Amino acid sequence: MNGTDSKVIVALDFPQQQQALDLVERLDPSLCRLKVGKEMFTRLGPQFVEQLSNRGYDIFLDLKFHDIPNTVAAACDAAADLGVWMINLHASGGRRMMMAARERLEQRSERPLLVAVTILTSLGVEDIAEVGYQGEPAENVLRLAKLTDESGLDGVVCSPREASEIRRQLGQDFLLVTPGVRPSSAAKDDQRRVMTPADAMVAGSSYLVVGRPITAADDPIQALQAINAEVSESLA
């Protein structure tokens, strides 16, 4: 874990390593953190994560573990061996699974942050109904966030639209990692529940996951600096 004060986590969602490395070369580890998800980790493996960390970046390893408690605990421990800054699992895996992962990580002298995914930001009312959830996405997000807090994790991944209510009910120390953040000039792409960076921070977000508005920009560092400036202004 390397350390930066930036609230922006840039999502490296590329089909090839060189595309990701070309972008990383244009960014700056003092200005952002990086997220490595399932596609890149599956293609490139742990060595790619270590390579990014060696370049000075804090890494959010976004693999959304969901399995029996012992398996998830072991997977989180293996992820921590890579020196990552943050890892996640699915809150829907339940209390015992989350507690097992947290307890395994607490055995380490230094551990990554552990957060839980609530309801994916790509899911709307009809989508969650199809998989058996009742009510609005926000109701389910809050229920799962409370379960995560009770299980002793550091925070949750949620839409920025749910951030203010979670922050109100669970306090200032509970981390809220929010994808679905788009500058007002950017397209929504496949995210349903979105918000601008400034609005997300005002709502209570701790960290913003930003993908295509930075990774697909003609000048990624300029786009990143603009978002950082927007975040700083909202915090001031």
VEXDREN-2710 file (C-alpha; in Angstrom, 1 decimal):
% VEXDREN-2710
k/r/px/py/pz
1/MET/0.0/0.0/0.0
2/ASN/1.5/3.3/-1.1
3/GLY/-0.7/6.2/0.0
4/THR/-2.4/9.2/-1.6
5/ASP/-5.0/11.7/-0.5
6/SER/-7.0/11.5/-3.7
7/LYS/-10.7/10.4/-3.5
8/VAL/-10.7/9.2/-7.1
9/ILE/-10.3/5.6/-8.0
10/VAL/-9.7/5.1/-11.8
11/ALA/-11.3/1.9/-13.1
12/LEU/-8.9/0.0/-15.4
13/ASP/-11.4/-1.9/-17.5
14/PHE/-9.4/-2.9/-20.6
15/PRO/-9.2/-6.1/-22.6
16/GLN/-5.4/-5.8/-23.0
17/GLN/-2.5/-5.1/-20.7
18/GLN/-0.8/-2.6/-22.9
19/GLN/-3.9/-0.4/-23.1
20/ALA/-4.0/-0.3/-19.3
21/LEU/-0.3/0.4/-19.0
22/ASP/-0.4/3.2/-21.6
23/LEU/-3.1/4.9/-19.5
24/VAL/-1.2/4.3/-16.2
25/GLU/1.9/6.0/-17.7
26/ARG/-0.2/9.1/-18.4
27/LEU/-1.7/9.2/-14.9
28/ASP/0.0/10.0/-11.6
29/PRO/-0.2/7.9/-8.3
30/SER/-0.3/11.1/-6.3
31/LEU/-3.5/12.1/-8.1
32/CYS/-5.5/8.9/-8.0
33/ARG/-5.9/5.2/-7.0
34/LEU/-6.5/2.4/-9.5
35/LYS/-9.2/-0.3/-9.6
36/VAL/-8.5/-3.7/-11.1
37/GLY/-11.6/-5.8/-11.8
38/LYS/-12.5/-9.3/-12.8
39/GLU/-11.6/-9.0/-16.5
40/MET/-8.1/-7.7/-16.1
41/PHE/-7.3/-9.9/-13.1
42/THR/-8.5/-13.0/-15.0
43/ARG/-6.5/-12.1/-18.1
44/LEU/-3.3/-10.9/-16.4
45/GLY/-3.3/-12.3/-12.9
46/PRO/-1.7/-11.3/-9.6
47/GLN/1.5/-10.2/-11.4
48/PHE/-0.3/-7.3/-13.1
49/VAL/-1.6/-6.1/-9.7
50/GLU/1.9/-6.2/-8.3
51/GLN/3.2/-4.3/-11.3
52/LEU/0.8/-1.5/-10.8
53/SER/1.6/-1.4/-7.1
54/ASN/5.3/-1.2/-7.8
55/ARG/4.6/1.9/-9.9
56/GLY/3.4/3.6/-6.7
57/TYR/-0.4/3.2/-7.0
58/ASP/-2.9/2.2/-4.3
59/ILE/-4.9/-0.7/-5.8
60/PHE/-8.6/-1.5/-5.2
61/LEU/-8.9/-5.1/-6.2
62/ASP/-12.5/-5.4/-7.2
63/LEU/-13.2/-9.1/-7.4
64/LYS/-16.5/-9.1/-5.3
65/PHE/-15.9/-12.4/-3.5
66/HIS/-19.0/-14.5/-2.8
67/ASP/-18.7/-18.0/-1.6
68/ILE/-18.7/-20.1/1.6
69/PRO/-17.1/-18.2/4.6
70/ASN/-13.8/-20.1/4.7
71/THR/-13.3/-19.8/1.0
72/VAL/-13.9/-16.1/1.0
73/ALA/-11.7/-15.6/4.0
74/ALA/-8.8/-17.4/2.3
75/ALA/-9.3/-15.5/-0.9
76/CYS/-9.2/-12.2/0.9
77/ASP/-6.0/-13.3/2.7
78/ALA/-4.5/-14.2/-0.7
79/ALA/-5.5/-10.8/-2.1
80/ALA/-3.9/-9.0/0.9
81/ASP/-0.6/-10.8/0.1
82/LEU/-0.5/-8.7/-3.1
83/GLY/-0.2/-5.5/-1.1
84/VAL/-3.5/-4.0/-2.3
85/TRP/-5.1/-1.1/-0.6
86/MET/-8.8/-2.3/-0.7
87/ILE/-10.7/-5.5/-1.5
88/ASN/-14.4/-6.3/-1.6
89/LEU/-16.9/-9.0/-1.3
90/HIS/-20.7/-9.3/-1.7
91/ALA/-22.8/-8.3/1.3
92/SER/-25.4/-10.8/0.1
93/GLY/-23.0/-13.6/1.1
94/GLY/-24.2/-13.0/4.6
95/ARG/-23.0/-12.1/8.1
96/ARG/-20.9/-15.2/8.7
97/MET/-19.0/-14.8/5.4
98/MET/-18.2/-11.2/6.0
99/MET/-17.1/-11.8/9.6
100/ALA/-14.9/-14.7/8.5
101/ALA/-13.1/-12.5/6.0
102/ARG/-12.7/-9.6/8.4
103/GLU/-11.4/-11.9/11.1
104/ARG/-8.8/-13.5/8.8
105/LEU/-7.5/-10.1/7.7
106/GLU/-7.3/-8.8/11.3
107/GLN/-4.6/-11.5/11.9
108/ARG/-2.3/-9.5/9.6
109/SER/0.0/-6.7/10.9
110/GLU/-1.2/-4.5/8.1
111/ARG/-4.4/-5.2/6.2
112/PRO/-6.3/-3.8/3.3
113/LEU/-9.6/-2.1/3.7
114/LEU/-12.5/-4.5/3.3
115/VAL/-15.8/-3.3/1.8
116/ALA/-19.0/-5.0/0.7
117/VAL/-21.0/-4.6/-2.5
118/THR/-24.6/-3.9/-1.8
119/ILE/-26.7/-3.6/-4.9
120/LEU/-24.8/-3.2/-8.2
121/THR/-25.3/0.3/-9.7
122/SER/-26.4/-1.3/-13.0
123/LEU/-29.5/-2.7/-11.4
124/GLY/-32.9/-0.9/-11.4
125/VAL/-36.2/-1.8/-9.7
126/GLU/-37.2/-4.4/-12.3
127/ASP/-33.7/-6.0/-12.2
128/ILE/-33.7/-6.6/-8.4
129/ALA/-37.3/-7.8/-8.4
130/GLU/-36.3/-10.5/-10.9
131/VAL/-33.7/-11.9/-8.5
132/GLY/-36.1/-11.9/-5.5
133/TYR/-35.4/-8.6/-3.8
134/GLN/-38.5/-6.7/-2.6
135/GLY/-38.8/-2.9/-2.7
136/GLU/-36.6/-0.2/-4.1
137/PRO/-32.8/-0.5/-4.7
138/ALA/-32.2/2.1/-2.0
139/GLU/-34.1/0.1/0.7
140/ASN/-32.0/-3.0/-0.1
141/VAL/-28.8/-1.0/-0.2
142/LEU/-29.4/0.4/3.3
143/ARG/-30.4/-3.0/4.7
144/LEU/-27.2/-4.6/3.4
145/ALA/-25.1/-1.6/4.5
146/LYS/-26.4/-2.1/8.1
147/LEU/-25.5/-5.8/7.9
148/THR/-22.0/-4.9/6.7
149/ASP/-21.5/-2.5/9.5
150/GLU/-22.7/-5.0/12.1
151/SER/-20.2/-7.5/10.6
152/GLY/-17.3/-5.1/11.3
153/LEU/-16.3/-4.2/7.8
154/ASP/-14.9/-0.8/6.8
155/GLY/-17.7/0.2/4.5
156/VAL/-19.7/-0.6/1.4
157/VAL/-19.8/-0.1/-2.4
158/CYS/-23.0/1.7/-3.2
159/SER/-24.6/4.2/-5.6
160/PRO/-24.0/7.8/-4.7
161/ARG/-27.7/8.2/-4.7
162/GLU/-27.9/6.1/-1.5
163/ALA/-24.9/7.7/0.1
164/SER/-26.6/10.4/2.1
165/GLU/-29.0/8.0/3.9
166/ILE/-26.3/5.5/4.7
167/ARG/-24.0/8.3/5.9
168/ARG/-26.9/9.6/8.1
169/GLN/-27.6/6.3/9.7
170/LEU/-24.1/4.7/9.9
171/GLY/-21.9/7.7/10.7
172/GLN/-18.8/9.4/9.4
173/ASP/-16.3/6.6/9.8
174/PHE/-18.2/4.1/7.6
175/LEU/-16.6/4.2/4.1
176/LEU/-18.8/4.7/1.1
177/VAL/-17.2/3.8/-2.3
178/THR/-19.3/5.0/-5.1
179/PRO/-19.3/4.0/-8.7
180/GLY/-21.8/5.5/-11.0
181/VAL/-20.1/8.8/-10.9
182/ARG/-20.1/10.9/-14.1
183/PRO/-19.2/14.5/-14.8
184/SER/-22.3/16.4/-16.1
185/SER/-20.8/16.4/-19.6
186/ALA/-20.3/12.6/-19.7
187/ALA/-22.7/9.9/-20.9
188/LYS/-24.3/7.5/-18.4
189/ASP/-23.2/4.4/-20.3
190/ASP/-24.5/1.3/-18.5
191/GLN/-24.9/2.8/-15.1
192/ARG/-28.5/3.5/-13.9
193/ARG/-28.1/5.4/-10.7
194/VAL/-25.5/8.1/-11.3
195/MET/-24.4/11.5/-9.9
196/THR/-21.7/14.1/-10.6
197/PRO/-18.5/14.0/-8.5
198/ALA/-19.3/17.1/-6.5
199/ASP/-22.8/16.0/-5.7
200/ALA/-21.5/12.5/-4.7
201/MET/-19.1/14.0/-2.2
202/VAL/-21.7/16.3/-0.8
203/ALA/-24.0/13.3/-0.4
204/GLY/-21.4/11.5/1.7
205/SER/-19.2/9.5/-0.6
206/SER/-15.7/8.6/0.7
207/TYR/-14.2/7.5/-2.7
208/LEU/-15.4/7.8/-6.3
209/VAL/-14.9/5.1/-8.8
210/VAL/-14.6/6.7/-12.3
211/GLY/-14.0/4.8/-15.5
212/ARG/-14.7/6.1/-19.0
213/PRO/-14.8/9.8/-18.3
214/ILE/-11.1/9.4/-17.5
215/THR/-10.0/6.3/-19.4
216/ALA/-11.7/7.3/-22.7
217/ALA/-10.8/11.0/-22.5
218/ASP/-8.5/12.5/-25.1
219/ASP/-6.4/13.8/-22.2
220/PRO/-6.9/11.5/-19.2
221/ILE/-4.7/13.5/-16.8
222/GLN/-6.6/16.7/-17.6
223/ALA/-9.9/14.8/-17.0
224/LEU/-8.6/13.4/-13.7
225/GLN/-7.4/16.8/-12.6
226/ALA/-10.8/18.4/-13.4
227/ILE/-12.6/15.8/-11.3
228/ASN/-10.1/16.2/-8.4
229/ALA/-10.7/19.9/-8.6
230/GLU/-14.4/19.4/-8.5
231/VAL/-14.0/17.1/-5.5
232/SER/-11.8/19.6/-3.6
233/GLU/-14.2/22.4/-4.2
234/SER/-17.1/20.3/-2.9
235/LEU/-15.1/19.4/0.2
236/ALA/-14.2/23.0/0.8
END
